[in-house]
């Protein structure tokens, strides 16, 4: 269930400016360390470890690759699809942690 906790955290992170600010401050204090992200998550009621986060992040990256492949295929046939959730979440994490 830890991957679910990571996903809930990332969903809330997308829409919660206060949570984003906490994470930005912690990441700046610790040079973007994943440990900072986990500590902020735990202090806000989420229960996962750095390993859980790494596993969930690997899944998001795989989803991003699959989304890009689908988008590329849609572009070839003239369709377009909205940005994928995995791509948005990864972008936000990259922005905050650097």
N, C-alpha and C positions, 0 to 999 in steps of 0.2 A: 504493500500500500504506500510505500515511501515515494515511488514514482508519481503516484496520484497526488501526494502532498506537494511535490515539486511542481507539478502541473497546475495545481490550485494556486500556489504562490505566484507562478509566472502569469497566470490569468489575472490575478489581482494586481500584480506589479504593472501590467499594461495600463490599468485604469486608475491606479491609486497614486496620486502625486506625492502624498506624504511618505508612502512606502518607497517610492523612487528617490525622494530626497534623503531618506535614511540610508538607503543603499549607496547612493552617490557619495555621501559623507564617509561611510564606512570604507568604501572602496578607495577613496582618496587617501584616507588615513593609513590604509594597508597596501597601497600600490595595486589596487584591483584584485586582491586575493579572493579566491572562491570562498575561503574561510569567512571572510567578511560577509559575503552573501548569505552563507548558512547561518551565521550568528544573527544577522538581521531577521532572517526568516524565523528562526527559533524564538527570538524575542517578540515576534508578532504571532506566535501560536502555531507555527508550522513545524512539523517534526520530520526532518530528514538530515542525512549526513552528506559530507562532501562526495562520498562514493555514490550515494543515491542521486545527487545532483549530476555527477558525471555521467551516470547511466541514462538519466532523463535527457541530458544534453546530447548524448550520442543518438538517442532516438529522434530528437528534434532535428539533428543534422541529417539523419537518414530521411526524415520526412521532407526536409528542405530539398534534398537531391531529387526525391520523387516528385515534389511539387514543380521543381524547375523542369524536369523531364516532361511532365504533363503540360506545363505552360508552353514549352517549346513545341510540343506536338499540336497544341491548340492553335498556336501562331501559324503553323504551317498550313492548317486547314482553314485559317481565317477567323478562328474564335479567339476570345480573350477571357481570361478568368481573373477574379479578384485576388489580391494578395493572400497568401496562405497564412494561417495562424502561426505555423512553425517558423516561417520566414520573419514575421513580425516579432515574435518572441526572441529569436536569435539576434535580430537586429538590436533590440532593446538591451539584451544582456551584453552584446559587444560594445554598445555605446557606453554603458555604465561601467563595465569592468575593463574596457580597453583592450 
